Amino acid sequence: MNPSTGKTEKFFKQAMRLDPASILHHAGARGVAALSAATPVDSGSTASAWRYEIRHTDSGYSVDYHNDNVSPGGAVVAILLQYGHGTRGGTYVAGRDYINPALVSIFDSIAEEIWKEVQ
């Protein structure tokens, strides 16, 4: 057997034993904490309404973040804060990018943790 083939085979065997769901659950909880801390606070309703969901499909796993605080008009308040919105009085409230910076380190750590498990 070719030595490089053996290393490749060993790598893939370890990768197949990997349980990404456990890493994603840990990251999901950290992401919720990061999003809660980064969410602009007026009443605190939006900051406390974050949750995550782990999905497994044929193409892999994903961690999805959701916010359940909905305005009387049916809009998700977290999205209004992120991207901005018009008011009933005709003015515009500019958005504030708080979601992406809060999650960047979480996504980096997911990739790092999975890579460590595979090696």
PABAFI-152548 format. One record per atom (N, C-alpha, C): residue number from 1; x, y, z; atom name. Coordinates in nm, 3 decimals, padded with zeros to 5 digits, always signed. Example, Ala and Ser with C-alpha at 12.3 -4.5 7.8 and 13.67 -1.06 7.14 Angstrom:
{1, {+01.319, -00.569, +00.780}, 'N'},
{1, {+01.230, -00.450, +00.780}, 'CA'},
{1, {+01.320, -00.330, +00.780}, 'C'},
{2, {+01.285, -00.225, +00.708}, 'N'},
{2, {+01.367, -00.106, +00.714}, 'CA'},
{2, {+01.290, +00.003, +00.787}, 'C'},
END
This chain:
{1, {+00.084, -00.118, +00.000}, 'N'},
{1, {+00.000, +00.000, +00.000}, 'CA'},
{1, {+00.089, +00.124, +00.000}, 'C'},
{2, {+00.053, +00.220, -00.079}, 'N'},
{2, {+00.122, +00.348, -00.088}, 'CA'},
{2, {+00.106, +00.422, +00.045}, 'C'},
{3, {+00.214, +00.475, +00.105}, 'N'},
{3, {+00.202, +00.544, +00.234}, 'CA'},
{3, {+00.105, +00.663, +00.230}, 'C'},
{4, {+00.102, +00.736, +00.119}, 'N'},
{4, {+00.010, +00.851, +00.113}, 'CA'},
{4, {-00.134, +00.804, +00.103}, 'C'},
{5, {-00.158, +00.689, +00.042}, 'N'},
{5, {-00.292, +00.633, +00.035}, 'CA'},
{5, {-00.340, +00.595, +00.175}, 'C'},
{6, {-00.251, +00.541, +00.255}, 'N'},
{6, {-00.285, +00.504, +00.393}, 'CA'},
{6, {-00.323, +00.624, +00.475}, 'C'},
{7, {-00.251, +00.733, +00.459}, 'N'},
{7, {-00.283, +00.856, +00.533}, 'CA'},
{7, {-00.419, +00.910, +00.491}, 'C'},
{8, {-00.445, +00.906, +00.362}, 'N'},
{8, {-00.573, +00.955, +00.310}, 'CA'},
{8, {-00.687, +00.868, +00.362}, 'C'},
{9, {-00.665, +00.739, +00.360}, 'N'},
{9, {-00.768, +00.647, +00.408}, 'CA'},
{9, {-00.795, +00.670, +00.557}, 'C'},
{10, {-00.690, +00.688, +00.635}, 'N'},
{10, {-00.704, +00.715, +00.778}, 'CA'},
{10, {-00.782, +00.845, +00.800}, 'C'},
{11, {-00.751, +00.948, +00.722}, 'N'},
{11, {-00.820, +01.077, +00.733}, 'CA'},
{11, {-00.970, +01.060, +00.710}, 'C'},
{12, {-01.007, +00.989, +00.603}, 'N'},
{12, {-01.149, +00.972, +00.572}, 'CA'},
{12, {-01.221, +00.884, +00.673}, 'C'},
{13, {-01.153, +00.785, +00.728}, 'N'},
{13, {-01.215, +00.702, +00.831}, 'CA'},
{13, {-01.246, +00.786, +00.955}, 'C'},
{14, {-01.152, +00.872, +00.994}, 'N'},
{14, {-01.175, +00.961, +01.108}, 'CA'},
{14, {-01.288, +01.060, +01.078}, 'C'},
{15, {-01.291, +01.111, +00.957}, 'N'},
{15, {-01.395, +01.206, +00.918}, 'CA'},
{15, {-01.533, +01.142, +00.924}, 'C'},
{16, {-01.542, +01.014, +00.890}, 'N'},
{16, {-01.671, +00.946, +00.891}, 'CA'},
{16, {-01.721, +00.922, +01.034}, 'C'},
{17, {-01.631, +00.918, +01.131}, 'N'},
{17, {-01.671, +00.898, +01.270}, 'CA'},
{17, {-01.712, +01.029, +01.337}, 'C'},
{18, {-01.685, +01.138, +01.273}, 'N'},
{18, {-01.714, +01.270, +01.327}, 'CA'},
{18, {-01.864, +01.290, +01.346}, 'C'},
{19, {-01.902, +01.347, +01.458}, 'N'},
{19, {-02.043, +01.380, +01.484}, 'CA'},
{19, {-02.057, +01.532, +01.483}, 'C'},
{20, {-02.085, +01.591, +01.367}, 'N'},
{20, {-02.094, +01.737, +01.360}, 'CA'},
{20, {-02.207, +01.795, +01.445}, 'C'},
{21, {-02.311, +01.717, +01.469}, 'N'},
{21, {-02.425, +01.768, +01.545}, 'CA'},
{21, {-02.383, +01.814, +01.685}, 'C'},
{22, {-02.297, +01.741, +01.752}, 'N'},
{22, {-02.255, +01.780, +01.886}, 'CA'},
{22, {-02.176, +01.911, +01.883}, 'C'},
{23, {-02.091, +01.927, +01.782}, 'N'},
{23, {-02.016, +02.052, +01.768}, 'CA'},
{23, {-02.111, +02.167, +01.737}, 'C'},
{24, {-02.208, +02.142, +01.651}, 'N'},
{24, {-02.304, +02.247, +01.614}, 'CA'},
{24, {-02.395, +02.285, +01.729}, 'C'},
{25, {-02.433, +02.189, +01.815}, 'N'},
{25, {-02.515, +02.224, +01.932}, 'CA'},
{25, {-02.438, +02.317, +02.026}, 'C'},
{26, {-02.312, +02.287, +02.046}, 'N'},
{26, {-02.228, +02.371, +02.131}, 'CA'},
{26, {-02.215, +02.510, +02.068}, 'C'},
{27, {-02.190, +02.515, +01.939}, 'N'},
{27, {-02.177, +02.643, +01.868}, 'CA'},
{27, {-02.310, +02.716, +01.864}, 'C'},
{28, {-02.419, +02.642, +01.851}, 'N'},
{28, {-02.552, +02.704, +01.849}, 'CA'},
{28, {-02.580, +02.780, +01.977}, 'C'},
{29, {-02.548, +02.719, +02.090}, 'N'},
{29, {-02.570, +02.785, +02.219}, 'CA'},
{29, {-02.482, +02.909, +02.233}, 'C'},
{30, {-02.356, +02.898, +02.189}, 'N'},
{30, {-02.266, +03.015, +02.194}, 'CA'},
{30, {-02.314, +03.125, +02.100}, 'C'},
{31, {-02.368, +03.086, +01.985}, 'N'},
{31, {-02.421, +03.184, +01.890}, 'CA'},
{31, {-02.540, +03.258, +01.945}, 'C'},
{32, {-02.630, +03.187, +02.013}, 'N'},
{32, {-02.746, +03.252, +02.075}, 'CA'},
{32, {-02.700, +03.353, +02.180}, 'C'},
{33, {-02.601, +03.315, +02.259}, 'N'},
{33, {-02.548, +03.407, +02.360}, 'CA'},
{33, {-02.485, +03.531, +02.295}, 'C'},
{34, {-02.410, +03.509, +02.186}, 'N'},
{34, {-02.346, +03.621, +02.116}, 'CA'},
{34, {-02.450, +03.712, +02.052}, 'C'},
{35, {-02.552, +03.654, +01.992}, 'N'},
{35, {-02.658, +03.734, +01.930}, 'CA'},
{35, {-02.736, +03.812, +02.035}, 'C'},
{36, {-02.766, +03.748, +02.146}, 'N'},
{36, {-02.839, +03.815, +02.254}, 'CA'},
{36, {-02.760, +03.935, +02.307}, 'C'},
{37, {-02.629, +03.916, +02.323}, 'N'},
{37, {-02.544, +04.024, +02.374}, 'CA'},
{37, {-02.529, +04.137, +02.273}, 'C'},
{38, {-02.531, +04.106, +02.144}, 'N'},
{38, {-02.508, +04.207, +02.040}, 'CA'},
{38, {-02.636, +04.279, +01.995}, 'C'},
{39, {-02.752, +04.223, +02.027}, 'N'},
{39, {-02.878, +04.282, +01.982}, 'CA'},
{39, {-02.903, +04.415, +02.051}, 'C'},
{40, {-02.931, +04.520, +01.970}, 'N'},
{40, {-02.966, +04.649, +02.033}, 'CA'},
{40, {-03.085, +04.632, +02.127}, 'C'},
{41, {-03.077, +04.692, +02.243}, 'N'},
{41, {-03.179, +04.668, +02.347}, 'CA'},
{41, {-03.264, +04.793, +02.368}, 'C'},
{42, {-03.393, +04.774, +02.353}, 'N'},
{42, {-03.491, +04.875, +02.394}, 'CA'},
{42, {-03.570, +04.813, +02.508}, 'C'},
{43, {-03.650, +04.714, +02.475}, 'N'},
{43, {-03.725, +04.643, +02.578}, 'CA'},
{43, {-03.657, +04.513, +02.619}, 'C'},
{44, {-03.568, +04.463, +02.536}, 'N'},
{44, {-03.503, +04.335, +02.562}, 'CA'},
{44, {-03.576, +04.218, +02.499}, 'C'},
{45, {-03.691, +04.244, +02.440}, 'N'},
{45, {-03.771, +04.135, +02.381}, 'CA'},
{45, {-03.699, +04.066, +02.266}, 'C'},
{46, {-03.633, +04.143, +02.183}, 'N'},
{46, {-03.563, +04.084, +02.067}, 'CA'},
{46, {-03.439, +04.010, +02.113}, 'C'},
{47, {-03.364, +04.068, +02.204}, 'N'},
{47, {-03.240, +04.005, +02.252}, 'CA'},
{47, {-03.269, +03.870, +02.318}, 'C'},
{48, {-03.380, +03.858, +02.383}, 'N'},
{48, {-03.410, +03.733, +02.453}, 'CA'},
{48, {-03.487, +03.632, +02.367}, 'C'},
{49, {-03.514, +03.667, +02.242}, 'N'},
{49, {-03.595, +03.580, +02.156}, 'CA'},
{49, {-03.513, +03.497, +02.058}, 'C'},
{50, {-03.380, +03.493, +02.075}, 'N'},
{50, {-03.296, +03.414, +01.984}, 'CA'},
{50, {-03.302, +03.267, +02.021}, 'C'},
{51, {-03.295, +03.181, +01.919}, 'N'},
{51, {-03.286, +03.037, +01.937}, 'CA'},
{51, {-03.212, +02.980, +01.817}, 'C'},
{52, {-03.169, +02.857, +01.828}, 'N'},
{52, {-03.103, +02.792, +01.715}, 'CA'},
{52, {-03.167, +02.656, +01.689}, 'C'},
{53, {-03.141, +02.608, +01.568}, 'N'},
{53, {-03.193, +02.478, +01.526}, 'CA'},
{53, {-03.084, +02.409, +01.444}, 'C'},
{54, {-03.061, +02.283, +01.471}, 'N'},
{54, {-02.966, +02.203, +01.393}, 'CA'},
{54, {-03.048, +02.124, +01.292}, 'C'},
{55, {-03.008, +02.134, +01.166}, 'N'},
{55, {-03.075, +02.058, +01.061}, 'CA'},
{55, {-02.977, +01.961, +00.997}, 'C'},
{56, {-03.026, +01.841, +00.969}, 'N'},
{56, {-02.945, +01.740, +00.899}, 'CA'},
{56, {-03.021, +01.701, +00.773}, 'C'},
{57, {-02.957, +01.721, +00.660}, 'N'},
{57, {-03.016, +01.683, +00.531}, 'CA'},
{57, {-02.920, +01.587, +00.462}, 'C'},
{58, {-02.957, +01.545, +00.344}, 'N'},
{58, {-02.870, +01.456, +00.266}, 'CA'},
{58, {-02.737, +01.522, +00.232}, 'C'},
{59, {-02.737, +01.656, +00.224}, 'N'},
{59, {-02.614, +01.726, +00.185}, 'CA'},
{59, {-02.530, +01.768, +00.305}, 'C'},
{60, {-02.577, +01.748, +00.427}, 'N'},
{60, {-02.496, +01.781, +00.543}, 'CA'},
{60, {-02.576, +01.840, +00.658}, 'C'},
{61, {-02.505, +01.908, +00.745}, 'N'},
{61, {-02.564, +01.969, +00.864}, 'CA'},
{61, {-02.562, +02.120, +00.851}, 'C'},
{62, {-02.653, +02.185, +00.922}, 'N'},
{62, {-02.648, +02.331, +00.932}, 'CA'},
{62, {-02.700, +02.373, +01.069}, 'C'},
{63, {-02.652, +02.487, +01.113}, 'N'},
{63, {-02.706, +02.549, +01.233}, 'CA'},
{63, {-02.777, +02.676, +01.186}, 'C'},
{64, {-02.904, +02.687, +01.219}, 'N'},
{64, {-02.986, +02.801, +01.178}, 'CA'},
{64, {-03.025, +02.879, +01.302}, 'C'},
{65, {-03.011, +03.011, +01.294}, 'N'},
{65, {-03.050, +03.098, +01.403}, 'CA'},
{65, {-03.182, +03.166, +01.368}, 'C'},
{66, {-03.270, +03.174, +01.468}, 'N'},
{66, {-03.401, +03.233, +01.449}, 'CA'},
{66, {-03.428, +03.331, +01.563}, 'C'},
{67, {-03.510, +03.431, +01.533}, 'N'},
{67, {-03.555, +03.523, +01.638}, 'CA'},
{67, {-03.706, +03.527, +01.631}, 'C'},
{68, {-03.771, +03.502, +01.743}, 'N'},
{68, {-03.917, +03.489, +01.748}, 'CA'},
{68, {-03.991, +03.617, +01.786}, 'C'},
{69, {-03.920, +03.729, +01.797}, 'N'},
{69, {-03.987, +03.854, +01.830}, 'CA'},
{69, {-04.041, +03.917, +01.701}, 'C'},
{70, {-04.172, +03.920, +01.689}, 'N'},
{70, {-04.238, +03.968, +01.568}, 'CA'},
{70, {-04.317, +04.095, +01.600}, 'C'},
{71, {-04.307, +04.194, +01.510}, 'N'},
{71, {-04.380, +04.320, +01.529}, 'CA'},
{71, {-04.529, +04.297, +01.507}, 'C'},
{72, {-04.614, +04.391, +01.550}, 'N'},
{72, {-04.758, +04.376, +01.525}, 'CA'},
{72, {-04.792, +04.362, +01.376}, 'C'},
{73, {-04.706, +04.414, +01.290}, 'N'},
{73, {-04.727, +04.401, +01.146}, 'CA'},
{73, {-04.679, +04.270, +01.088}, 'C'},
{74, {-04.618, +04.185, +01.171}, 'N'},
{74, {-04.574, +04.054, +01.126}, 'CA'},
{74, {-04.429, +04.045, +01.085}, 'C'},
{75, {-04.351, +04.152, +01.101}, 'N'},
{75, {-04.210, +04.149, +01.063}, 'CA'},
{75, {-04.124, +04.103, +01.180}, 'C'},
{76, {-04.018, +04.031, +01.150}, 'N'},
{76, {-03.923, +03.989, +01.253}, 'CA'},
{76, {-03.840, +04.111, +01.292}, 'C'},
{77, {-03.849, +04.151, +01.418}, 'N'},
{77, {-03.785, +04.274, +01.466}, 'CA'},
{77, {-03.633, +04.269, +01.447}, 'C'},
{78, {-03.572, +04.154, +01.466}, 'N'},
{78, {-03.426, +04.141, +01.450}, 'CA'},
{78, {-03.384, +04.180, +01.309}, 'C'},
{79, {-03.464, +04.146, +01.210}, 'N'},
{79, {-03.433, +04.180, +01.070}, 'CA'},
{79, {-03.452, +04.330, +01.048}, 'C'},
{80, {-03.554, +04.388, +01.109}, 'N'},
{80, {-03.575, +04.534, +01.098}, 'CA'},
{80, {-03.456, +04.608, +01.157}, 'C'},
{81, {-03.405, +04.561, +01.270}, 'N'},
{81, {-03.289, +04.624, +01.332}, 'CA'},
{81, {-03.164, +04.608, +01.246}, 'C'},
{82, {-03.148, +04.491, +01.185}, 'N'},
{82, {-03.031, +04.462, +01.104}, 'CA'},
{82, {-03.027, +04.544, +00.974}, 'C'},
{83, {-03.140, +04.551, +00.904}, 'N'},
{83, {-03.140, +04.610, +00.770}, 'CA'},
{83, {-03.207, +04.747, +00.763}, 'C'},
{84, {-03.273, +04.789, +00.868}, 'N'},
{84, {-03.341, +04.918, +00.867}, 'CA'},
{84, {-03.486, +04.900, +00.823}, 'C'},
{85, {-03.564, +05.007, +00.844}, 'N'},
{85, {-03.706, +04.999, +00.809}, 'CA'},
{85, {-03.769, +05.139, +00.807}, 'C'},
{86, {-03.878, +05.147, +00.735}, 'N'},
{86, {-03.956, +05.270, +00.734}, 'CA'},
{86, {-04.054, +05.269, +00.850}, 'C'},
{87, {-04.090, +05.388, +00.895}, 'N'},
{87, {-04.187, +05.398, +01.005}, 'CA'},
{87, {-04.322, +05.442, +00.950}, 'C'},
{88, {-04.424, +05.433, +01.032}, 'N'},
{88, {-04.558, +05.477, +00.991}, 'CA'},
{88, {-04.560, +05.627, +00.965}, 'C'},
{89, {-04.471, +05.700, +01.031}, 'N'},
{89, {-04.465, +05.846, +01.012}, 'CA'},
{89, {-04.391, +05.887, +00.887}, 'C'},
{90, {-04.339, +05.789, +00.812}, 'N'},
{90, {-04.271, +05.820, +00.687}, 'CA'},
{90, {-04.121, +05.841, +00.698}, 'C'},
{91, {-04.066, +05.821, +00.814}, 'N'},
{91, {-03.920, +05.834, +00.827}, 'CA'},
{91, {-03.856, +05.697, +00.809}, 'C'},
{92, {-03.724, +05.698, +00.800}, 'N'},
{92, {-03.650, +05.574, +00.784}, 'CA'},
{92, {-03.554, +05.558, +00.900}, 'C'},
{93, {-03.553, +05.439, +00.959}, 'N'},
{93, {-03.459, +05.405, +01.065}, 'CA'},
{93, {-03.351, +05.318, +01.002}, 'C'},
{94, {-03.228, +05.367, +01.003}, 'N'},
{94, {-03.117, +05.293, +00.942}, 'CA'},
{94, {-03.089, +05.165, +01.018}, 'C'},
{95, {-03.049, +05.063, +00.944}, 'N'},
{95, {-03.014, +04.936, +01.005}, 'CA'},
{95, {-02.877, +04.942, +01.070}, 'C'},
{96, {-02.852, +04.844, +01.151}, 'N'},
{96, {-02.723, +04.832, +01.219}, 'CA'},
{96, {-02.678, +04.688, +01.208}, 'C'},
{97, {-02.563, +04.666, +01.143}, 'N'},
{97, {-02.514, +04.530, +01.125}, 'CA'},
{97, {-02.459, +04.477, +01.257}, 'C'},
{98, {-02.541, +04.402, +01.327}, 'N'},
{98, {-02.499, +04.344, +01.454}, 'CA'},
{98, {-02.498, +04.191, +01.448}, 'C'},
{99, {-02.569, +04.133, +01.353}, 'N'},
{99, {-02.578, +03.987, +01.344}, 'CA'},
{99, {-02.447, +03.927, +01.290}, 'C'},
{100, {-02.400, +03.979, +01.178}, 'N'},
{100, {-02.279, +03.923, +01.116}, 'CA'},
{100, {-02.157, +03.930, +01.207}, 'C'},
{101, {-02.125, +04.045, +01.267}, 'N'},
{101, {-02.010, +04.048, +01.357}, 'CA'},
{101, {-02.024, +03.952, +01.476}, 'C'},
{102, {-02.146, +03.935, +01.526}, 'N'},
{102, {-02.167, +03.846, +01.640}, 'CA'},
{102, {-02.141, +03.700, +01.604}, 'C'},
{103, {-02.168, +03.663, +01.480}, 'N'},
{103, {-02.157, +03.522, +01.441}, 'CA'},
{103, {-02.027, +03.484, +01.373}, 'C'},
{104, {-01.948, +03.581, +01.329}, 'N'},
{104, {-01.825, +03.550, +01.257}, 'CA'},
{104, {-01.732, +03.460, +01.339}, 'C'},
{105, {-01.712, +03.492, +01.465}, 'N'},
{105, {-01.622, +03.410, +01.547}, 'CA'},
{105, {-01.683, +03.272, +01.575}, 'C'},
{106, {-01.814, +03.264, +01.581}, 'N'},
{106, {-01.881, +03.135, +01.603}, 'CA'},
{106, {-01.858, +03.044, +01.482}, 'C'},
{107, {-01.878, +03.098, +01.362}, 'N'},
{107, {-01.858, +03.019, +01.241}, 'CA'},
{107, {-01.712, +02.977, +01.225}, 'C'},
{108, {-01.621, +03.067, +01.259}, 'N'},
{108, {-01.478, +03.033, +01.254}, 'CA'},
{108, {-01.446, +02.919, +01.350}, 'C'},
{109, {-01.506, +02.925, +01.469}, 'N'},
{109, {-01.478, +02.820, +01.568}, 'CA'},
{109, {-01.538, +02.685, +01.526}, 'C'},
{110, {-01.653, +02.687, +01.457}, 'N'},
{110, {-01.712, +02.563, +01.407}, 'CA'},
{110, {-01.614, +02.496, +01.310}, 'C'},
{111, {-01.564, +02.574, +01.215}, 'N'},
{111, {-01.470, +02.519, +01.117}, 'CA'},
{111, {-01.345, +02.466, +01.185}, 'C'},
{112, {-01.296, +02.540, +01.283}, 'N'},
{112, {-01.175, +02.499, +01.355}, 'CA'},
{112, {-01.199, +02.370, +01.435}, 'C'},
{113, {-01.311, +02.361, +01.505}, 'N'},
{113, {-01.342, +02.242, +01.586}, 'CA'},
{113, {-01.360, +02.119, +01.499}, 'C'},
{114, {-01.429, +02.135, +01.388}, 'N'},
{114, {-01.450, +02.020, +01.299}, 'CA'},
{114, {-01.317, +01.977, +01.238}, 'C'},
{115, {-01.234, +02.073, +01.200}, 'N'},
{115, {-01.104, +02.037, +01.141}, 'CA'},
{115, {-01.018, +01.962, +01.244}, 'C'},
{116, {-01.021, +02.006, +01.372}, 'N'},
{116, {-00.945, +01.936, +01.476}, 'CA'},
{116, {-00.994, +01.793, +01.493}, 'C'},
{117, {-01.125, +01.775, +01.488}, 'N'},
{117, {-01.182, +01.640, +01.504}, 'CA'},
{117, {-01.140, +01.549, +01.390}, 'C'},
{118, {-01.132, +01.603, +01.270}, 'N'},
{118, {-01.097, +01.523, +01.154}, 'CA'},
{118, {-00.950, +01.486, +01.156}, 'C'},
{119, {-00.866, +01.577, +01.202}, 'N'},
{119, {-00.722, +01.549, +01.206}, 'CA'},
{119, {-00.697, +01.451, +01.314}, 'C'},
END
